Every structure is written in C-alpha cells, then in structure tokens.
C-alpha cells in the first residue's frame, strides 16, 4: 500500500497512457470496421472473403505483430505508432464481423418501409440502419475495448511503456505488489471504459433503455419451444 | 541491408539450424508446450463443459468466468505466478493452462447446448440413459463446436507461450526476448515470422478437423420458418 502511495504519480501517468492508447486504437478500429462491415453485409459474397481475411489477421499473435510492424512500416522500434497500428488492426478484425452481424440484424421489412416513406439511400443508412444496428454495434465495441486494454500490456516487452511496465519491472525486482497493482489497474481501466461505453449507449440510444434483448445462445432453445407449441 | 533480407538471412543461416537455440529445437519445444497445455486443460475443462451443457447447471458462472479471464492481462498472470511459484517451467505452464481453460470450457458447453432439444427428448423417449444421450447424441452433434473451442485454445496457447519466454520458458518466444535484450532485430523478426507461421498452420489443421467433424453429421433438416 505504501508503495502504491509513493508511486502514485508514476502509476497515474501509466494509467493515462494506457487509457489513451487503448481508446485511440479501439476508435480507429471501429472507424475502419464500420464501412467495411456495412459493405460486407450488403454484398454477401464479399462477406465470406472479409470473414476469412479477418480470421487470418486474428490468428497472428499480438507480440509477433508488435515486433514485425516497425520493419514493415519503417517506424522506429520503440515508437508507440507500431502498437497503435497493431491494436487497431485487431480491433477492426474483430469488429468487421460484428458490424456485419449488426446491420444484418435490421429487419428487411423496416428497410422497405423506410424506402417507401421516401428515404433516400444515404438517409436510410444513417437514420434507419445505423440507429437500429446500434445495440449490436455497442456489444461488439465493448468486447474489443476489454481485449484491447488487456492486449496492450504485452507491448511492454518491446519497450513501449504502459501499465504492463509494472509487470516487467515487478518481475525484475522480484516485487509481487507491483504486479498485483498492475493487474488491478488494468482491470479497473477495462471496467471504467466499459461503463463509459454503456453510458454512451444510453445517451445515444435512449429508446433502447430497459429493453432486454434475448441472448443469441438462448435462441435455439426458444425456437424449439415455439416449435413444440405451434407444431411443425 | 534491408530489414527483410536481414530477417531472411537469420532464418536461413545454418548457425540457427542446430543446437538448443536452433530453430528445429525451439519449434519442437513450442509445439510440446502447446500440446502439454491443451492436454492438461482439456482433461479439466472439457468434461466440466460437457456436464454444464448437459445439465444446464452453473451456466451463468461459466459465462462469467470465461468473460473475467478474458480481461486478465496474460503478462500480469505470467509474472505474478513466476514470482509466486518460482522460476522454472511450472509457473508458465500453470498460466498457459489457466488461459486455455475458458475457450475449451465455452466450446464444450456451447456445443452441447446447441443440440436441438427435440433430438435429446427423442433419445430420452427411446430409453437412452443420460450417459448414453451424452455419448451417442450430444457429443457427436456438438463435435464441430468442441473442436472450435480447442482451435481457439491452441491459438491462445501458441501466442501466450511466446510471451512466456519473458519469465524463462523456452520455445520460439526466446528469439523475441533474447533478440530484444541484445537489440538484434533480425532475430526478433525471424522468431515472429516462425510464431506466425506456426499459428497459421495449426489454425489450418484445426479448421480442417472442424470441417471433418461437421461433414460427418447428418444433413440438417430445413427448419420450419
């Protein structure tokens, strides 16, 4: 505890750094994934290709990508840019799929109704599809936000400092307290960002408040129940 | 000399092809850790996952556990365990097992859960015991998803075993950590290329196994709309 108080300034600095790198990478990933996922949903054939590419990207271990990017990008080895690019790639890779699912979840009848009501194509995308896809989009961002915060800590091994530096430093000095504080700080940061995302969701999608969506896993059960009730 | 040609030179240099620090030895080591970890984690997680999927009990806790472990930073777990258990193979292997459990558990319970309730009821109506239902109906039908869980666990372990070189584990991660220590970028890049190649090959192998498991299944009846 005294170590925590003595080093509060350093921990705060690492916390802020960890936060902005994670948030920036998640945002860049989302900005890339949104149009790509939307396009993939509109063109079912491309969807397969997109999912395959994304699968391959996600197979690459993060530490290997952290190491290779300076060689590919020509950036300095210790540059934070490498880490931001790598984390953005992962974030985009995961989100392309959930964005495609999000737009796929919008009922075609609603889209037809919007067209019939005189919405132009762009109007329909921004004022009907995007808001209706919102809840599923938010679920995707929340998953990515947590894993980005956790994944960033590995970047310490290639010399880019963040809260993970508490792990390497604690290990070298044989000092367990520092590692435990690092883990707690990362978990707290992940929870804070998640809470902010939920709050942003409530503010941007007030119509969704209190409405509970059925978890996808429960659907097969519900289907079979309704089939049992209604007959084949 | 460019980074790419330096890396190729490192990969093809015969100095790196033999001995304890040679590429073949490190590859086999890495595969060995992965196999060992998946075997231990599988023996723990798959039966528990099947039981959760079959009975539906503790499902909420299983979901919460897998979610919480995803937020846990791997490097934090590795360093904390290494200090707690002591330097050696035990600490990193425990950490790898802990990280392999959630995907295996999720694959097993989600797989069993995905089996149509009517099929299970039919099996029960035919007089199958619960164990027979699990063995002859649920596991065969859940197999593609169970293999999918093993696939993600393998990828997770290959990646984490690389990071575990920091706390003294062997394998391909040694090139990244040792190269970093002496600022030998070619060695680090070469090691990274090998790790990526291993991950892609293993992913391909398990994708094939998954396709085989799916192919063995009876074709699905078109579901009533």
Interface residues (C-beta under 8 A of the other chain):
Chain A: X55 X56 X59 X60 X61 X62 X63 X64 X65 X67 X68 X70 X71 X77 X146 X147 X149 X150 X153 X154 X156 X157 X158 X159 X164 X167 X168 X170 X171 X174 X175 X176 X179 X180 X182 X183 X186 X187 X190 X217 X220 X221 X223 X224 X225 X227 X228 X232
Chain B: X3 X4 X7 X70 X71 X72 X73 X74 X75 X76 X77 X78 X79 X80 X82 X83 X84 X110 X113 X114 X116 X117 X118 X155 X158 X159 X162 X163 X166 X167 X173 X176 X177 X180 X185 X188 X189 X191 X192 X193 X195 X196 X199 X200 X203 X223 X224
